[in-house]
Amino acid sequence: MQLEFIPVEEFYFALTLAVRTLEDIDKPGLVEQVRSRLLEECGQPSTVAPGKQNTFNYVFRVKGADNTPAPSLIVSISDWQDKLRLSSDYGWMLNQQRKPIRTEKHEQRSQFTQNLRSHLQTWLHIPFE
């Protein structure tokens, strides 16, 4: 798995309505650790309007992961109410009316989540457990 950072200039073109929460991780200090490492690795977040409940959101295109029939795969790493939130459109795509629909891969979202967590732990050098 390879993550390609999407800067703020491309954010609204990349994020789709099909992105859904994979999991919220509630571990003391994890949000600050991840925020700090992502700032170091990628620079400023993909969004520019931090709020009280959500202060950062880094969005990535995923290379090397199959999300067929969807043409691409997006991952979002953010904070939400002091928890680390991992989101993705894995197992989802937009239909012709631009409404999110499940694909056959939807049943594999928990496995994708585990793969993503493992990748992030290795890349960011942060234990999520």
C-alpha atoms as one frame of an Amber mdcrd trajectory, in Angstrom:
protein
   0.000   0.000   0.000   1.267   3.460  -0.883  -0.372   6.727   0.158  -0.145
   9.806  -2.064  -0.942  13.007  -0.150  -3.641  15.274  -1.589  -2.914  18.942
  -0.801  -5.610  21.489  -0.013  -5.664  22.748  -3.626  -6.951  19.344  -4.806
  -8.916  18.295  -1.729 -12.438  19.125  -2.874 -11.885  17.431  -6.225 -10.589
  14.230  -4.646 -12.909  13.619  -1.702 -16.210  12.035  -2.676 -19.518  11.440
  -0.965 -18.579   7.757  -0.825 -15.937   8.266   1.887 -17.213   6.643   5.086
 -15.731   6.138   8.547 -13.723   2.938   8.926 -13.097   3.381  12.645 -12.540
   5.870  15.445  -9.547   5.069  17.658  -9.736   6.359  21.221  -6.233   6.217
  22.698  -4.874   9.005  24.900  -2.227  11.033  23.074  -2.726   9.285  19.711
  -4.355  12.253  17.966  -1.451  14.559  18.861   1.149  11.967  17.838  -0.485
  11.387  14.456  -1.077  15.106  13.856   2.583  15.853  14.581   3.921  13.029
  12.364   1.602  13.903   9.464   2.599  17.566   9.690   6.239  16.474   9.566
   5.697  14.037   6.661   3.148  15.934   4.544   3.064  19.539   5.684  -0.246
  21.324   6.140  -3.461  19.225   6.217  -5.697  18.771   3.174  -8.362  20.989
   4.735  -7.939  24.618   5.794 -10.938  25.212   8.067 -10.301  23.381  11.330
 -13.194  23.319  13.746 -13.623  22.662  17.437 -14.414  18.950  17.023 -12.194
  18.428  13.973  -8.811  20.160  13.756  -7.065  18.302  10.921  -7.818  16.090
   7.939  -5.140  14.545   5.723  -6.475  12.964   2.530  -4.577  10.451   0.399
  -4.979   8.560  -2.860  -4.130   4.920  -2.249  -1.828   3.214  -4.714  -1.445
  -0.549  -4.788  -4.879  -1.442  -3.402  -7.785  -2.781  -5.433 -11.119  -0.979
  -5.053 -12.809  -2.201  -8.241 -15.253  -1.363  -9.673 -14.499   2.126  -8.311
 -11.793   3.827 -10.375  -9.782   5.087  -7.381  -9.360   4.743  -3.649  -9.246
   7.556  -1.064  -8.222   7.466   2.613  -8.801  10.248   5.118  -6.969  10.544
   8.451  -8.506  13.088  10.799  -9.446  13.797  14.365 -13.021  13.834  15.545
 -13.971  14.655  19.122 -10.468  13.802  20.412 -10.376  10.445  18.596  -8.364
   9.456  15.549 -10.736   8.812  12.645  -9.785   6.639   9.677 -12.148   6.928
   6.702 -12.173   5.616   3.159 -14.356   4.990   0.148 -13.145   1.375   0.066
 -16.164  -0.786  -0.794 -18.193   2.224  -1.937 -18.616   4.113  -5.184 -20.909
   6.767  -6.594 -23.643   5.717  -8.996 -24.732   7.753 -12.016 -26.851   9.991
  -9.763 -23.726  10.599  -7.592 -25.200   8.664  -4.670 -22.954   6.279  -2.702
 -23.613   2.578  -3.240 -21.894  -0.469  -1.765 -19.714  -2.641  -3.952 -18.702
  -6.282  -3.531 -15.592  -5.089  -1.662 -17.753  -3.618   1.125 -17.613  -6.909
   3.030 -13.807  -6.597   3.114 -13.738  -3.158   4.797 -12.590  -4.584   8.155
  -9.624  -6.307   6.481  -8.794  -3.103   4.598  -8.942  -1.209   7.908  -6.443
  -3.619   9.472  -4.121  -3.269   6.462  -4.379   0.525   6.657  -3.654   0.562
  10.399  -0.630  -1.662   9.879   0.662   0.574   7.084   0.166   3.736   9.147
   1.896   2.243  12.190   4.921   1.348  10.058   4.991   4.624   8.115   4.352
   6.995  11.029   6.209   4.891  13.651   3.249   5.138  16.026   1.632   2.176
  17.814  -2.149   2.405  17.481  -2.773  -0.274  20.106
